[in-house]
Amino acid sequence: MNCTIKPTIFLYHPAWWNSDNPKVPLWAKAEIERVPTGRDLLVPTVRCDSRPMGPYKGTNPVVYHGACIFMGANRVYTMYRSDQYRGEVAQHIWDAFHDNKDTRPPKYDDFGVQVKKEVPGNYDAPLRLADGKPNPASRPLTRITDDDVAADGFKRRGKNKYWTEMGCKIWFPGWVDQGKQCDEFPFRSTREGPGDGEYVNLKWILYNNASVRPVTTSHNSMAGRDLWLFYARYRVNRTSKFWVSVKDQPPR
């Protein structure tokens, strides 16, 4: 079930008076997000749904059975490198954002020269580069589900899972014996994950704008649980856009 809240008021202020239509909507369409400065300028839409969401599957209970969000608000998942329970994952994402030529797998141009990856989802990145062009790092991530299928007919989450594990096997042999889990960024639950690419001449060509790395199992598990809680609280459903912000430590 979904609903949208769109209240109205009857406005009789002299500056905005309209005897033919004193009725003023307080909420706009989702694509119109503006702070009102007069009766003709509208404010954001509130969207509500009753979808059960949370980090649990099977017979375990979900955490949220519905919520309301402001459609125009940016949804940002924040992590901290100093976090003693999730810090390894936060550091991995930080490196993917800032030092990604040292992350694996490397990216090469058509001449075999290693180049910097264009890892998206960085909420703290400037919107534009020095030359004025849009900054690829500031592009949002897009949530996917098990129902999302790529142009070659294979599921996107499956591609992300395959290339995450393949990357760790190639670049970090022995990681399973070390009791670690293979972490990926962008997340497996996003379109931009390690399996993202395009279908060209009956071949799937990877964009290779992602990073994989073995991390301590407990860090990966806690970070994964928190991500699904973030999805539930901020109603990040299929096709929803969101960003990630990695800080050194929480504010005091």
Order of alpha helices (4+ residues) and beta strands (2+ residues): beta-beta-beta-beta-beta-beta-alpha-beta-beta-beta-alpha-beta-beta-beta-beta-alpha-beta
